[in-house]
């Protein structure tokens, strides 16, 4: 495993981190009992040292299922790894976002209980949709949580990019946040302008939705049918065909010796982007994670290949 520095936090993070959305919900299909714990243990053994989670990753009946799973799986290893989580949305109360001081404290303390930890390494605003959602009093409470040692660094998990990217840039310029988490893959490159700001402000950058909700996994075709209730069930057959066709084109451009698969190519492409601290894998299975990890040992793509992939990009596909 290779490691990079997470901006001005100084934290050394594995180039591949493990995101846990799929481990706390059926958003990408059901997960076998005990499989998340085995996956997390295997991730630690492979050198992954950052795990990303959230109170939203649960069910309508139980917030933070993924946090609880992660806490149990880490056990005694908890102190040797880094954990980021979020506040402002829960699985039992997703909308509207609640970005207040009261919510920040209550959410942080609930997350710590579920995780079985005494601190959170990065606490993210969980995807506010517009600047008006942010209560001014939240900053004082976040400062208090840092002073109490419950939170080390503050971040912004960016959603609704056009509406919130200027806010995120201001926060970085004002040193209110230390890390951003952005959607980034060959399917969606809109965050590049914000990443440039992060580079200038020495903020860490975590890339998420790297597999474009599975469309860069190499397993989805134009004929794929998604089960009702799953995230990708929202797409029409025409949209599925368009996305699958673009993924196939990317595979033809990037999957060449020594690259063995489209996921490997995608993670390598992300890690080759300027300013990226790490890419989050949303793997549910050990073999999916193992494939992602191979990207860290691959050489960077040649300028010619990068230019070819750049030229193929005609639009940003919508994020989750």
Residue, then its C-alpha position, 0 to 999 in steps of 0.5 A: x500500500x502507498x500512503x499520501x498526506x491528507x492536506x494540511x491535516x498531516x495525516x498519512x492516509x492509504x491511497x485507497x480508503x474504504x467507504x461503508x455506505x454499502x455495508x449499512x444499507x441495501x442501497x447496492x443490494x443485500x450484504x451477507x451476514x458477517x461479510x462487512x466485518x470480514x471485509x473490514x478486517x481484510x482491508x486493515x490487513x491490506x494496509x487500508x487505514x482510513x474508513x469513511x462512514x456516516x449516520x445516514x448509512x443505516x435504515x429508517x429504523x436505525x441510524x448509523x448501522x455502518x458506524x456500528x458495524x465498523x466499530x465492532x469490526x475494528x475492535x482493538x484495532x480502532x486506535x490504529x486507523x483513521x475514521x471519518x464520519x458526517x453530520x447533518x443527515x441520518x437514515x431515519x431523518x434524511x431531509x431536510x439537512x440539519x447543519x446546526x451546532x445542536x445537531x453537530x454535537x448530538x450527531x458527533x456523540x452518537x457516532x462516537x458511541x456507535x464507533x466505540x471511539x473517543x474521537x473522530x478524525x474528520x467530521x464532514x458536513x454531510x452534503x448540504x444542498x445550499x448555503x442557506x442550510x448552514x446555521x452560523x452557530x455550527x462553527x462555534x460548536x465544531x470548535x468546541x468539539x475540537x477543543x474537547x478532543x472529540x473531533x480532529x479535523x472538519x470537512x465538507x462532503x460536497x453534493x449539489x456541486x453548482x450550488x455548494x462549490x463556492x461555499x466550499x471554496x470559501x470555507x477552504x480559503x477561510x481555513x474553516x475546513x481541512x478536507x473536502x470529499x468530492x465525486x470524481x471518476x471518468x464519469x464525473x469530473x466537475x469537481x476539478x475546479x474545487x480541487x484546484x482550490x484545495x491544492x492552493x489551500x493545502x486541503x485534503x481531497x477524498x474522491x468518492x463514487x469512484x465506480x460511478x455507482x457501479x457503472x465502472x465495475x465492468x459488470x453492468x451492460x445495457x441489458x442489466x436490470x436493477x432490483x426495485x429499491x436499489x440506487x440504480x433502479x431510478x435509471x431508464x433503460x436508455x440511461x443504463x445503455x448510455x452509461x454502460x456504453x461509455x464505460x465500455x469505451x473507457x475500458x477499451x482506452x484504459x484496460x491494457x497491460x498491465x491494467x487488468x480491469x476497468x476498476x483498476x483503470x478507474x482507480x489509477x486514473x483517479x490517483x493520477x489526478x492532481x490534488x487527490x489524497x485518496x480514493x474511496x472504494x465502496x466494495x462489498x466483497x473482498x475480491x472487489x476490494x482486492x481489485x481496487x488495491x491493485x491500482x496502487x501498484x500500477x504505473x501512472x497512465x501515459x500522457x497519451x492515454x490520459x489525453x485520449x480519456x480526456x477527449x472522450x469526455x463529453x458530459x458529466x453524468x449525474x452523481x448519486 
